[in-house]
């Protein structure tokens, strides 16, 4: 789920905490939604009940407005080392909910054609792509998108710029648990589940999902 952000990993190697905020082009070297080593939260024991899963010591902030349980994490951005293969659940959720750039954390770019996304190029998979795509990557702003592609030329062959006129919060991506006589057991692979699906009560979420519609593939110009 971190293909775009993790592509910048080589750029962050050897970058000190004091350098993590901006590069010379004023674009962050470490993306806003990336997790840092000091942000690993304490392990919380997941328990089951008649209506799904929860934490043994659950707090009100552990669930979102839909009542879905979320993965816990500390909030210590910039402390320790960046872990670009790991999304920070709270920042990803905030960026998706408020339509913020996943790289700098400011407002994502929006025109009459819609908000700007960088998406893995799957045009050969279905004829309708990317309509109805469930995106886990938040949108981007133009400076961050163009600079990211400039730094990592291989992104040009893997990702395309897309304007999305309509996107709605659809559900979550996370780990689904199976109820057993010995308590809930996590499944090995992450799943995307809609908020309208009763199975979402058995998911420990770590990414918010938006469904993308009215999409237009564009040429990225900075």
C-alpha positions in Angstrom: 0.0 0.0 0.0 3.0 2.3 0.1 4.4 1.8 -3.4 4.5 5.5 -4.2 5.8 6.6 -0.9 8.3 3.8 -0.6 9.7 4.7 -4.0 11.3 7.7 -2.3 13.1 5.6 0.2 16.5 5.9 -1.5 16.1 9.6 -1.2 15.6 9.5 2.6 18.6 7.3 3.4 21.1 9.2 5.3 18.8 12.2 5.8 19.0 13.6 9.3 16.0 14.6 11.3 16.9 18.2 10.9 16.8 17.7 7.1 13.6 15.7 7.0 11.1 18.6 6.5 12.1 20.0 3.1 14.5 19.4 0.3 16.2 22.2 -1.7 13.1 22.4 -3.8 10.9 22.9 -0.7 9.3 19.4 -1.2 9.6 17.0 1.8 12.1 14.2 1.5 10.0 12.1 3.9 6.3 12.0 3.0 3.8 13.3 5.5 2.0 10.0 5.7 5.2 7.9 6.3 5.7 6.5 9.8 8.8 7.1 11.9 10.5 4.6 14.1 9.5 6.4 17.3 5.8 6.2 16.4 5.3 2.5 16.9 2.5 2.3 19.5 2.3 -0.3 22.3 0.8 -3.6 21.4 -2.9 -3.7 22.2 -4.7 -6.9 22.9 -7.6 -7.5 20.5 -10.6 -9.1 21.9 -13.8 -10.4 20.3 -17.5 -9.8 21.1 -20.9 -10.4 19.6 -20.6 -7.3 17.4 -16.9 -7.5 16.3 -13.5 -6.8 17.7 -12.2 -4.2 20.2 -9.2 -3.6 22.4 -9.1 -5.0 25.9 -8.3 -1.5 27.2 -10.3 0.4 24.5 -10.5 4.2 24.5 -13.0 6.4 22.7 -10.3 7.6 20.3 -9.7 4.0 19.1 -12.7 4.1 16.8 -13.7 6.4 14.0 -17.1 8.0 13.4 -18.3 4.8 11.8 -17.4 2.8 14.9 -14.5 1.0 13.2 -11.5 0.0 15.3 -8.2 1.6 14.2 -4.6 0.6 14.7 -2.9 2.5 17.5 0.2 4.5 16.8 2.1 7.2 18.6 2.4 10.7 17.0 6.1 11.7 17.0 6.7 12.8 13.4 10.4 13.4 12.7 11.6 11.4 15.7 13.9 8.5 15.0 14.2 7.1 11.5 11.6 7.2 8.7 10.0 3.9 7.9 8.8 4.5 4.3 7.3 1.1 3.9 4.9 1.8 6.7 1.9 4.2 6.7 1.1 6.2 9.8 -2.6 5.4 10.3 -3.6 8.7 11.9 -1.9 10.9 9.3 -3.1 8.8 6.3 -6.6 9.0 7.7 -6.4 12.8 8.2 -4.9 13.3 4.7 -7.7 11.2 3.1 -10.5 12.8 5.1 -9.3 16.4 4.5 -7.9 15.8 1.0 -4.3 16.7 1.9 -1.2 16.0 -0.1 0.3 12.7 1.0 3.8 14.2 0.6 3.7 17.6 2.3 0.5 17.5 4.2 -0.9 20.7 2.7 -4.0 20.9 0.6 -4.0 18.7 -2.5 -4.2 20.3 -5.9 -7.7 20.8 -7.3 -8.9 22.2 -10.6 -12.2 22.1 -12.5 -11.2 18.6 -13.6 -10.8 17.5 -10.0 -8.2 16.6 -7.3 -4.8 15.3 -8.4 -3.8 11.7 -7.7 -0.7 9.7 -8.7 -1.9 6.2 -9.2 -0.2 3.0 -10.2 -0.8 2.6 -13.9 -3.3 -0.3 -14.3 -4.9 0.8 -17.5 -4.3 -2.6 -19.0 -6.2 -4.4 -16.2 -9.7 -3.2 -16.9 -11.2 -0.9 -19.6 -12.8 1.3 -17.0 -9.8 1.9 -14.8 -9.5 4.0 -12.6 -13.3 4.4 -12.2 -14.6 3.0 -8.9 -11.0 2.4 -7.8 -10.6 2.1 -4.0 -7.6 4.3 -3.3 -5.5 4.1 -0.2 -3.0 6.7 -1.3 -4.1 10.3 -0.5 -4.0 12.9 -3.3 -1.0 15.1 -4.0 -0.2 18.7 -4.9 1.5 19.6 -8.2 4.9 20.6 -6.7 5.2 17.3 -4.7 4.0 15.2 -7.7 6.4 16.7 -10.2 9.4 16.7 -7.8 8.7 13.1 -6.8 8.7 12.0 -10.4 11.9 14.1 -11.1 13.7 12.4 -8.2 12.6 8.9 -9.1 12.4 8.6 -12.9 11.2 5.0 -12.7 7.9 6.4 -11.3 7.1 7.6 -14.9 6.7 4.1 -16.1 4.7 2.9 -13.1 2.4 5.8 -12.1 0.1 8.2 -14.0 -1.4 11.5 -13.0 -5.2 11.4 -12.7 -7.7 14.2 -12.0 -10.6 12.9 -9.9 -13.7 15.0 -9.9 -15.6 12.9 -7.4 -14.3 10.8 -4.5 -16.1 9.6 -1.5 -14.9 8.0 1.7 -15.8 4.3 1.1 -14.3 2.2 3.8 -11.0 1.0 5.3 -8.0 -1.2 4.6 -6.8 -3.3 7.4 -6.6 -6.7 9.0 -9.7 -8.8 9.3 -10.1 -11.1 12.3 -11.9 -14.4 12.5 -13.9 -15.3 15.6 -12.8 -18.5 17.2 -13.3 -20.3 20.5 -9.8 -19.0 21.5 -10.5 -15.4 20.6 -10.2 -13.4 17.4 -7.5 -14.5 15.0 -6.0 -12.1 12.4 -6.0 -13.1 8.7 -2.6 -13.0 7.1 -3.4 -10.4 4.3 -4.9 -7.0 4.5 -8.3 -6.4 3.1 -10.4 -3.5 1.9 -13.9 -3.4 3.4 -16.7 -0.9 2.8 -18.3 0.8 5.7 -21.6 -0.6 4.6 -20.3 -4.2 4.9 -21.1 -5.8 8.3 -17.6 -7.5 8.1 -16.0 -4.1 8.8 -16.8 -4.7 12.5 -14.1 -7.4 12.4 -11.4 -5.2 10.8 -8.6 -3.4 12.6 -8.1 -0.5 10.1 -4.9 1.2 9.3 -5.8 3.1 6.1 -8.9 5.1 5.0 -10.2 4.3 1.5 -11.7 6.7 -1.0 -13.6 5.5 -4.1 -12.6 7.5 -7.2 -15.1 8.5 -9.9 -15.2 10.8 -12.9 -11.5 10.3 -13.5 -9.3 11.8 -16.3 -5.7 10.7 -17.0 -3.6 13.8 -17.6 0.0 14.7 -18.4 1.7 16.0 -15.3 3.1 19.5 -15.8 4.8 21.4 -12.9 
